Amino acid sequence: MIKITELNLNIPKNYNLYLPKLNDITNGVNEGELVIIAARPGCGKTSLMVHLSAYLQLIDKTEFYSLEMTNSELLLRFKKLFKINKLTNL
């Protein structure tokens, strides 16, 4: 016989996003998922992902990759958005 608590061990975590409309559409982000944001240039893809990754980093470990920007450009974006003087914690 399998206990109900044993069944819950293999269920991935689900993280709600801080944007209610996006959360309703996507039903949040599940642990281990690869999320790809795609749109035309200048639509705010990087800004959205910087905010989402910073929010999710408060909850759990996240990884953030960009095929359009270098590491130094992304760090500068984090610095500007969150008014960080030193980038040692990123």
Distance bins in CASP14 RR format, pairs under 12 A and 6 or more apart:
PFRMAT RR
TARGET T0000
AUTHOR 0000-0000-0000
RMODE 2
METHOD distances of the structure
MODEL  1
1 7 0 0 0 0 0 1 0 0 0 0 0
2 8 0 0 0 0 0 1 0 0 0 0 0
2 9 0 0 0 0 0 1 0 0 0 0 0
2 10 0 0 0 0 0 1 0 0 0 0 0
3 9 0 0 0 0 0 1 0 0 0 0 0
4 11 0 0 0 0 0 1 0 0 0 0 0
5 11 0 0 0 0 0 1 0 0 0 0 0
10 31 0 0 0 0 0 1 0 0 0 0 0
11 30 0 0 0 0 1 0 0 0 0 0 0
11 31 0 0 0 0 1 0 0 0 0 0 0
12 28 0 0 0 0 0 1 0 0 0 0 0
12 29 0 0 0 0 1 0 0 0 0 0 0
12 30 1 0 1 0 0 0 0 0 0 0 0
12 31 1 1 0 0 0 0 0 0 0 0 0
12 32 1 0 0 1 0 0 0 0 0 0 0
12 33 1 0 0 1 0 0 0 0 0 0 0
12 60 0 0 0 0 0 1 0 0 0 0 0
13 28 0 0 0 0 0 1 0 0 0 0 0
13 29 0 0 0 0 1 0 0 0 0 0 0
13 30 1 0 0 1 0 0 0 0 0 0 0
13 31 1 0 1 0 0 0 0 0 0 0 0
13 32 0 0 0 0 1 0 0 0 0 0 0
13 33 0 0 0 0 0 1 0 0 0 0 0
13 56 0 0 0 0 0 1 0 0 0 0 0
13 59 0 0 0 0 1 0 0 0 0 0 0
13 60 1 0 0 1 0 0 0 0 0 0 0
13 61 0 0 0 0 0 1 0 0 0 0 0
13 62 0 0 0 0 0 1 0 0 0 0 0
14 23 0 0 0 0 0 1 0 0 0 0 0
14 26 0 0 0 0 0 1 0 0 0 0 0
14 27 1 0 0 1 0 0 0 0 0 0 0
14 28 1 0 0 1 0 0 0 0 0 0 0
14 29 1 0 0 1 0 0 0 0 0 0 0
14 30 1 0 1 0 0 0 0 0 0 0 0
14 31 1 0 0 1 0 0 0 0 0 0 0
14 32 0 0 0 0 0 1 0 0 0 0 0
14 33 0 0 0 0 1 0 0 0 0 0 0
14 56 0 0 0 0 0 1 0 0 0 0 0
14 59 0 0 0 0 0 1 0 0 0 0 0
14 60 0 0 0 0 0 1 0 0 0 0 0
15 23 0 0 0 0 1 0 0 0 0 0 0
15 26 0 0 0 0 0 1 0 0 0 0 0
15 27 0 0 0 0 0 1 0 0 0 0 0
15 28 1 0 0 1 0 0 0 0 0 0 0
15 29 1 0 1 0 0 0 0 0 0 0 0
15 30 1 0 0 1 0 0 0 0 0 0 0
15 31 1 0 0 1 0 0 0 0 0 0 0
15 32 0 0 0 0 0 1 0 0 0 0 0
15 33 0 0 0 0 1 0 0 0 0 0 0
15 35 0 0 0 0 0 1 0 0 0 0 0
15 52 0 0 0 0 1 0 0 0 0 0 0
15 53 0 0 0 0 0 1 0 0 0 0 0
15 55 0 0 0 0 1 0 0 0 0 0 0
15 56 1 0 1 0 0 0 0 0 0 0 0
15 57 0 0 0 0 0 1 0 0 0 0 0
15 58 0 0 0 0 0 1 0 0 0 0 0
15 59 1 0 1 0 0 0 0 0 0 0 0
15 60 1 0 0 1 0 0 0 0 0 0 0
15 61 0 0 0 0 0 1 0 0 0 0 0
15 62 0 0 0 0 1 0 0 0 0 0 0
16 22 0 0 0 0 0 1 0 0 0 0 0
16 23 1 0 1 0 0 0 0 0 0 0 0
16 24 0 0 0 0 0 1 0 0 0 0 0
16 26 0 0 0 0 1 0 0 0 0 0 0
16 27 0 0 0 0 1 0 0 0 0 0 0
16 28 1 0 1 0 0 0 0 0 0 0 0
16 29 0 0 0 0 1 0 0 0 0 0 0
16 30 0 0 0 0 0 1 0 0 0 0 0
16 52 0 0 0 0 0 1 0 0 0 0 0
16 55 0 0 0 0 1 0 0 0 0 0 0
16 56 0 0 0 0 1 0 0 0 0 0 0
16 59 0 0 0 0 1 0 0 0 0 0 0
17 23 1 0 1 0 0 0 0 0 0 0 0
17 24 0 0 0 0 1 0 0 0 0 0 0
17 25 0 0 0 0 1 0 0 0 0 0 0
17 26 1 0 0 1 0 0 0 0 0 0 0
17 27 0 0 0 0 1 0 0 0 0 0 0
17 28 1 0 1 0 0 0 0 0 0 0 0
17 29 1 0 0 1 0 0 0 0 0 0 0
17 30 0 0 0 0 0 1 0 0 0 0 0
17 35 0 0 0 0 1 0 0 0 0 0 0
17 48 0 0 0 0 0 1 0 0 0 0 0
17 49 0 0 0 0 0 1 0 0 0 0 0
17 51 0 0 0 0 1 0 0 0 0 0 0
17 52 1 0 0 1 0 0 0 0 0 0 0
17 53 0 0 0 0 0 1 0 0 0 0 0
17 55 1 0 0 1 0 0 0 0 0 0 0
17 56 0 0 0 0 1 0 0 0 0 0 0
17 59 0 0 0 0 0 1 0 0 0 0 0
18 28 0 0 0 0 0 1 0 0 0 0 0
18 29 0 0 0 0 0 1 0 0 0 0 0
18 48 0 0 0 0 0 1 0 0 0 0 0
18 51 1 0 0 1 0 0 0 0 0 0 0
18 52 1 0 0 1 0 0 0 0 0 0 0
18 53 0 0 0 0 0 1 0 0 0 0 0
18 54 0 0 0 0 1 0 0 0 0 0 0
18 55 1 0 1 0 0 0 0 0 0 0 0
18 56 0 0 0 0 1 0 0 0 0 0 0
18 58 0 0 0 0 1 0 0 0 0 0 0
18 59 0 0 0 0 0 1 0 0 0 0 0
19 25 0 0 0 0 1 0 0 0 0 0 0
19 26 0 0 0 0 1 0 0 0 0 0 0
19 28 0 0 0 0 1 0 0 0 0 0 0
19 29 0 0 0 0 0 1 0 0 0 0 0
19 48 0 0 0 0 1 0 0 0 0 0 0
19 51 0 0 0 0 1 0 0 0 0 0 0
19 52 1 0 0 1 0 0 0 0 0 0 0
19 55 0 0 0 0 1 0 0 0 0 0 0
19 56 0 0 0 0 0 1 0 0 0 0 0
20 26 0 0 0 0 0 1 0 0 0 0 0
20 28 0 0 0 0 0 1 0 0 0 0 0
21 28 0 0 0 0 0 1 0 0 0 0 0
22 28 0 0 0 0 1 0 0 0 0 0 0
22 29 0 0 0 0 1 0 0 0 0 0 0
22 35 0 0 0 0 0 1 0 0 0 0 0
22 37 0 0 0 0 0 1 0 0 0 0 0
22 48 0 0 0 0 1 0 0 0 0 0 0
22 49 0 0 0 0 0 1 0 0 0 0 0
22 51 0 0 0 0 0 1 0 0 0 0 0
22 52 0 0 0 0 1 0 0 0 0 0 0
22 55 0 0 0 0 0 1 0 0 0 0 0
23 29 0 0 0 0 1 0 0 0 0 0 0
23 52 0 0 0 0 0 1 0 0 0 0 0
23 55 0 0 0 0 0 1 0 0 0 0 0
26 33 0 0 0 0 1 0 0 0 0 0 0
26 35 0 0 0 0 1 0 0 0 0 0 0
26 36 0 0 0 0 0 1 0 0 0 0 0
26 37 0 0 0 0 0 1 0 0 0 0 0
26 52 0 0 0 0 0 1 0 0 0 0 0
27 33 0 0 0 0 0 1 0 0 0 0 0
28 35 0 0 0 0 1 0 0 0 0 0 0
28 52 0 0 0 0 0 1 0 0 0 0 0
28 55 0 0 0 0 0 1 0 0 0 0 0
28 56 0 0 0 0 0 1 0 0 0 0 0
28 59 0 0 0 0 0 1 0 0 0 0 0
29 35 1 0 0 1 0 0 0 0 0 0 0
29 36 0 0 0 0 0 1 0 0 0 0 0
29 37 0 0 0 0 0 1 0 0 0 0 0
29 49 0 0 0 0 0 1 0 0 0 0 0
29 52 0 0 0 0 1 0 0 0 0 0 0
29 53 0 0 0 0 0 1 0 0 0 0 0
29 55 0 0 0 0 0 1 0 0 0 0 0
29 56 1 0 0 1 0 0 0 0 0 0 0
29 59 0 0 0 0 0 1 0 0 0 0 0
29 60 0 0 0 0 0 1 0 0 0 0 0
29 62 0 0 0 0 1 0 0 0 0 0 0
30 56 0 0 0 0 0 1 0 0 0 0 0
30 60 0 0 0 0 0 1 0 0 0 0 0
31 56 0 0 0 0 0 1 0 0 0 0 0
31 59 0 0 0 0 0 1 0 0 0 0 0
31 60 1 0 0 1 0 0 0 0 0 0 0
31 61 0 0 0 0 0 1 0 0 0 0 0
31 62 0 0 0 0 0 1 0 0 0 0 0
32 56 0 0 0 0 0 1 0 0 0 0 0
32 60 0 0 0 0 0 1 0 0 0 0 0
32 61 0 0 0 0 0 1 0 0 0 0 0
32 62 0 0 0 0 0 1 0 0 0 0 0
32 63 0 0 0 0 0 1 0 0 0 0 0
33 56 0 0 0 0 0 1 0 0 0 0 0
33 62 0 0 0 0 0 1 0 0 0 0 0
33 63 0 0 0 0 0 1 0 0 0 0 0
34 62 0 0 0 0 0 1 0 0 0 0 0
34 63 0 0 0 0 1 0 0 0 0 0 0
34 64 0 0 0 0 0 1 0 0 0 0 0
34 65 0 0 0 0 1 0 0 0 0 0 0
35 45 0 0 0 0 0 1 0 0 0 0 0
35 48 0 0 0 0 0 1 0 0 0 0 0
35 49 0 0 0 0 1 0 0 0 0 0 0
35 52 0 0 0 0 1 0 0 0 0 0 0
35 53 0 0 0 0 1 0 0 0 0 0 0
35 56 0 0 0 0 0 1 0 0 0 0 0
35 62 0 0 0 0 0 1 0 0 0 0 0
35 63 0 0 0 0 0 1 0 0 0 0 0
35 64 0 0 0 0 0 1 0 0 0 0 0
35 65 0 0 0 0 0 1 0 0 0 0 0
36 45 0 0 0 0 1 0 0 0 0 0 0
36 49 0 0 0 0 0 1 0 0 0 0 0
36 65 0 0 0 0 1 0 0 0 0 0 0
36 66 0 0 0 0 0 1 0 0 0 0 0
36 67 0 0 0 0 1 0 0 0 0 0 0
37 43 0 0 0 0 1 0 0 0 0 0 0
37 44 0 0 0 0 1 0 0 0 0 0 0
37 45 1 0 1 0 0 0 0 0 0 0 0
37 46 0 0 0 0 1 0 0 0 0 0 0
37 47 0 0 0 0 0 1 0 0 0 0 0
37 48 1 0 0 1 0 0 0 0 0 0 0
37 49 1 0 1 0 0 0 0 0 0 0 0
37 50 0 0 0 0 0 1 0 0 0 0 0
37 51 0 0 0 0 0 1 0 0 0 0 0
37 52 0 0 0 0 1 0 0 0 0 0 0
37 53 0 0 0 0 0 1 0 0 0 0 0
37 64 0 0 0 0 0 1 0 0 0 0 0
37 65 0 0 0 0 0 1 0 0 0 0 0
37 66 0 0 0 0 1 0 0 0 0 0 0
37 67 0 0 0 0 0 1 0 0 0 0 0
37 68 0 0 0 0 0 1 0 0 0 0 0
38 44 0 0 0 0 0 1 0 0 0 0 0
38 45 1 0 0 1 0 0 0 0 0 0 0
38 48 0 0 0 0 0 1 0 0 0 0 0
38 49 0 0 0 0 0 1 0 0 0 0 0
38 67 0 0 0 0 0 1 0 0 0 0 0
38 68 0 0 0 0 0 1 0 0 0 0 0
39 45 1 0 1 0 0 0 0 0 0 0 0
39 46 0 0 0 0 0 1 0 0 0 0 0
39 47 0 0 0 0 0 1 0 0 0 0 0
39 48 0 0 0 0 1 0 0 0 0 0 0
39 49 0 0 0 0 0 1 0 0 0 0 0
39 68 0 0 0 0 0 1 0 0 0 0 0
41 68 0 0 0 0 1 0 0 0 0 0 0
41 69 0 0 0 0 0 1 0 0 0 0 0
42 48 0 0 0 0 0 1 0 0 0 0 0
42 68 0 0 0 0 0 1 0 0 0 0 0
43 49 0 0 0 0 0 1 0 0 0 0 0
43 68 0 0 0 0 0 1 0 0 0 0 0
44 50 0 0 0 0 1 0 0 0 0 0 0
44 51 0 0 0 0 1 0 0 0 0 0 0
44 52 0 0 0 0 0 1 0 0 0 0 0
44 66 0 0 0 0 0 1 0 0 0 0 0
44 68 0 0 0 0 0 1 0 0 0 0 0
44 69 0 0 0 0 0 1 0 0 0 0 0
44 77 0 0 0 0 0 1 0 0 0 0 0
44 81 0 0 0 0 0 1 0 0 0 0 0
45 51 0 0 0 0 0 1 0 0 0 0 0
45 52 0 0 0 0 0 1 0 0 0 0 0
45 64 0 0 0 0 0 1 0 0 0 0 0
45 66 0 0 0 0 1 0 0 0 0 0 0
45 67 0 0 0 0 0 1 0 0 0 0 0
45 68 1 0 0 1 0 0 0 0 0 0 0
45 69 0 0 0 0 0 1 0 0 0 0 0
45 77 0 0 0 0 0 1 0 0 0 0 0
46 52 0 0 0 0 0 1 0 0 0 0 0
46 53 0 0 0 0 0 1 0 0 0 0 0
46 64 0 0 0 0 1 0 0 0 0 0 0
46 65 0 0 0 0 0 1 0 0 0 0 0
46 66 1 0 0 1 0 0 0 0 0 0 0
46 67 0 0 0 0 0 1 0 0 0 0 0
46 68 1 0 0 1 0 0 0 0 0 0 0
46 69 1 0 0 1 0 0 0 0 0 0 0
46 70 0 0 0 0 0 1 0 0 0 0 0
46 73 0 0 0 0 1 0 0 0 0 0 0
46 74 1 0 0 1 0 0 0 0 0 0 0
46 76 0 0 0 0 0 1 0 0 0 0 0
46 77 1 0 0 1 0 0 0 0 0 0 0
46 78 0 0 0 0 0 1 0 0 0 0 0
46 80 0 0 0 0 0 1 0 0 0 0 0
46 81 0 0 0 0 1 0 0 0 0 0 0
47 53 0 0 0 0 0 1 0 0 0 0 0
47 54 0 0 0 0 0 1 0 0 0 0 0
47 66 0 0 0 0 0 1 0 0 0 0 0
47 69 0 0 0 0 0 1 0 0 0 0 0
47 74 0 0 0 0 0 1 0 0 0 0 0
47 77 1 0 0 1 0 0 0 0 0 0 0
47 78 0 0 0 0 0 1 0 0 0 0 0
47 80 0 0 0 0 0 1 0 0 0 0 0
47 81 1 0 0 1 0 0 0 0 0 0 0
47 82 0 0 0 0 0 1 0 0 0 0 0
48 54 0 0 0 0 0 1 0 0 0 0 0
48 55 0 0 0 0 0 1 0 0 0 0 0
48 64 0 0 0 0 0 1 0 0 0 0 0
48 66 0 0 0 0 0 1 0 0 0 0 0
48 77 0 0 0 0 0 1 0 0 0 0 0
48 81 0 0 0 0 0 1 0 0 0 0 0
49 55 0 0 0 0 0 1 0 0 0 0 0
49 56 0 0 0 0 0 1 0 0 0 0 0
49 57 0 0 0 0 0 1 0 0 0 0 0
49 62 0 0 0 0 0 1 0 0 0 0 0
49 63 0 0 0 0 0 1 0 0 0 0 0
49 64 1 0 0 1 0 0 0 0 0 0 0
49 65 0 0 0 0 1 0 0 0 0 0 0
49 66 1 0 0 1 0 0 0 0 0 0 0
49 67 0 0 0 0 0 1 0 0 0 0 0
49 68 0 0 0 0 0 1 0 0 0 0 0
49 69 0 0 0 0 0 1 0 0 0 0 0
49 74 0 0 0 0 1 0 0 0 0 0 0
49 77 0 0 0 0 1 0 0 0 0 0 0
49 78 0 0 0 0 0 1 0 0 0 0 0
49 81 0 0 0 0 0 1 0 0 0 0 0
50 56 0 0 0 0 0 1 0 0 0 0 0
50 57 0 0 0 0 0 1 0 0 0 0 0
50 62 0 0 0 0 0 1 0 0 0 0 0
50 64 1 0 0 1 0 0 0 0 0 0 0
50 66 0 0 0 0 1 0 0 0 0 0 0
50 69 0 0 0 0 1 0 0 0 0 0 0
50 73 0 0 0 0 0 1 0 0 0 0 0
50 74 1 0 0 1 0 0 0 0 0 0 0
50 75 0 0 0 0 0 1 0 0 0 0 0
50 76 0 0 0 0 0 1 0 0 0 0 0
50 77 1 0 1 0 0 0 0 0 0 0 0
50 78 1 0 0 1 0 0 0 0 0 0 0
50 79 0 0 0 0 0 1 0 0 0 0 0
50 80 0 0 0 0 1 0 0 0 0 0 0
50 81 1 0 1 0 0 0 0 0 0 0 0
50 82 0 0 0 0 1 0 0 0 0 0 0
50 84 0 0 0 0 0 1 0 0 0 0 0
50 90 0 0 0 0 0 1 0 0 0 0 0
51 57 0 0 0 0 0 1 0 0 0 0 0
51 58 0 0 0 0 0 1 0 0 0 0 0
51 64 0 0 0 0 0 1 0 0 0 0 0
51 77 0 0 0 0 0 1 0 0 0 0 0
51 78 0 0 0 0 1 0 0 0 0 0 0
51 81 1 0 0 1 0 0 0 0 0 0 0
51 82 0 0 0 0 1 0 0 0 0 0 0
52 58 0 0 0 0 0 1 0 0 0 0 0
52 59 0 0 0 0 0 1 0 0 0 0 0
52 62 0 0 0 0 1 0 0 0 0 0 0
52 64 0 0 0 0 1 0 0 0 0 0 0
52 81 0 0 0 0 0 1 0 0 0 0 0
53 59 0 0 0 0 0 1 0 0 0 0 0
53 60 0 0 0 0 0 1 0 0 0 0 0
53 61 0 0 0 0 0 1 0 0 0 0 0
53 62 1 0 1 0 0 0 0 0 0 0 0
53 63 0 0 0 0 1 0 0 0 0 0 0
53 64 1 0 1 0 0 0 0 0 0 0 0
53 65 0 0 0 0 1 0 0 0 0 0 0
53 66 0 0 0 0 0 1 0 0 0 0 0
53 74 0 0 0 0 1 0 0 0 0 0 0
53 77 0 0 0 0 0 1 0 0 0 0 0
53 78 0 0 0 0 1 0 0 0 0 0 0
53 81 0 0 0 0 0 1 0 0 0 0 0
53 82 0 0 0 0 0 1 0 0 0 0 0
53 90 0 0 0 0 0 1 0 0 0 0 0
54 62 0 0 0 0 1 0 0 0 0 0 0
54 64 0 0 0 0 1 0 0 0 0 0 0
54 74 0 0 0 0 0 1 0 0 0 0 0
54 77 0 0 0 0 0 1 0 0 0 0 0
54 78 1 0 0 1 0 0 0 0 0 0 0
54 79 0 0 0 0 0 1 0 0 0 0 0
54 81 1 0 0 1 0 0 0 0 0 0 0
54 82 1 0 0 1 0 0 0 0 0 0 0
54 84 0 0 0 0 0 1 0 0 0 0 0
54 89 0 0 0 0 0 1 0 0 0 0 0
54 90 0 0 0 0 1 0 0 0 0 0 0
55 62 0 0 0 0 1 0 0 0 0 0 0
55 64 0 0 0 0 0 1 0 0 0 0 0
55 81 0 0 0 0 0 1 0 0 0 0 0
55 82 0 0 0 0 0 1 0 0 0 0 0
56 62 1 0 1 0 0 0 0 0 0 0 0
56 63 0 0 0 0 1 0 0 0 0 0 0
56 64 0 0 0 0 1 0 0 0 0 0 0
57 63 0 0 0 0 1 0 0 0 0 0 0
57 64 0 0 0 0 1 0 0 0 0 0 0
57 78 0 0 0 0 0 1 0 0 0 0 0
57 82 0 0 0 0 0 1 0 0 0 0 0
57 89 0 0 0 0 0 1 0 0 0 0 0
57 90 0 0 0 0 1 0 0 0 0 0 0
58 82 0 0 0 0 0 1 0 0 0 0 0
62 90 0 0 0 0 0 1 0 0 0 0 0
64 71 0 0 0 0 0 1 0 0 0 0 0
64 74 1 0 0 1 0 0 0 0 0 0 0
64 75 0 0 0 0 0 1 0 0 0 0 0
64 77 0 0 0 0 0 1 0 0 0 0 0
64 78 0 0 0 0 1 0 0 0 0 0 0
64 90 0 0 0 0 0 1 0 0 0 0 0
65 71 0 0 0 0 0 1 0 0 0 0 0
65 74 0 0 0 0 1 0 0 0 0 0 0
66 72 0 0 0 0 0 1 0 0 0 0 0
66 73 0 0 0 0 1 0 0 0 0 0 0
66 74 1 0 1 0 0 0 0 0 0 0 0
66 75 0 0 0 0 0 1 0 0 0 0 0
66 77 0 0 0 0 1 0 0 0 0 0 0
66 78 0 0 0 0 0 1 0 0 0 0 0
67 74 0 0 0 0 0 1 0 0 0 0 0
68 74 0 0 0 0 1 0 0 0 0 0 0
68 77 0 0 0 0 0 1 0 0 0 0 0
69 75 0 0 0 0 1 0 0 0 0 0 0
69 76 0 0 0 0 1 0 0 0 0 0 0
69 77 1 0 0 1 0 0 0 0 0 0 0
69 78 0 0 0 0 0 1 0 0 0 0 0
70 76 0 0 0 0 1 0 0 0 0 0 0
70 77 0 0 0 0 0 1 0 0 0 0 0
71 77 0 0 0 0 0 1 0 0 0 0 0
71 78 0 0 0 0 0 1 0 0 0 0 0
71 87 0 0 0 0 0 1 0 0 0 0 0
71 90 0 0 0 0 0 1 0 0 0 0 0
72 78 0 0 0 0 0 1 0 0 0 0 0
72 79 0 0 0 0 0 1 0 0 0 0 0
72 87 0 0 0 0 1 0 0 0 0 0 0
72 90 0 0 0 0 0 1 0 0 0 0 0
73 79 0 0 0 0 0 1 0 0 0 0 0
73 80 0 0 0 0 0 1 0 0 0 0 0
74 80 0 0 0 0 0 1 0 0 0 0 0
74 81 0 0 0 0 0 1 0 0 0 0 0
74 87 0 0 0 0 0 1 0 0 0 0 0
74 90 0 0 0 0 1 0 0 0 0 0 0
75 81 0 0 0 0 0 1 0 0 0 0 0
75 82 0 0 0 0 0 1 0 0 0 0 0
75 84 0 0 0 0 1 0 0 0 0 0 0
75 86 0 0 0 0 0 1 0 0 0 0 0
75 87 1 0 1 0 0 0 0 0 0 0 0
75 88 0 0 0 0 0 1 0 0 0 0 0
75 89 0 0 0 0 0 1 0 0 0 0 0
75 90 1 0 0 1 0 0 0 0 0 0 0
76 82 0 0 0 0 0 1 0 0 0 0 0
76 84 0 0 0 0 0 1 0 0 0 0 0
76 87 0 0 0 0 1 0 0 0 0 0 0
76 90 0 0 0 0 0 1 0 0 0 0 0
77 84 0 0 0 0 0 1 0 0 0 0 0
77 87 0 0 0 0 0 1 0 0 0 0 0
77 90 0 0 0 0 0 1 0 0 0 0 0
78 84 1 0 0 1 0 0 0 0 0 0 0
78 85 0 0 0 0 0 1 0 0 0 0 0
78 86 0 0 0 0 0 1 0 0 0 0 0
78 87 1 0 0 1 0 0 0 0 0 0 0
78 89 0 0 0 0 1 0 0 0 0 0 0
78 90 1 0 1 0 0 0 0 0 0 0 0
79 85 1 0 0 1 0 0 0 0 0 0 0
79 86 0 0 0 0 1 0 0 0 0 0 0
79 87 1 0 0 1 0 0 0 0 0 0 0
79 88 0 0 0 0 0 1 0 0 0 0 0
79 89 0 0 0 0 0 1 0 0 0 0 0
79 90 0 0 0 0 1 0 0 0 0 0 0
80 87 0 0 0 0 0 1 0 0 0 0 0
81 90 0 0 0 0 0 1 0 0 0 0 0
82 89 0 0 0 0 0 1 0 0 0 0 0
82 90 0 0 0 0 1 0 0 0 0 0 0
84 90 1 0 0 1 0 0 0 0 0 0 0
END
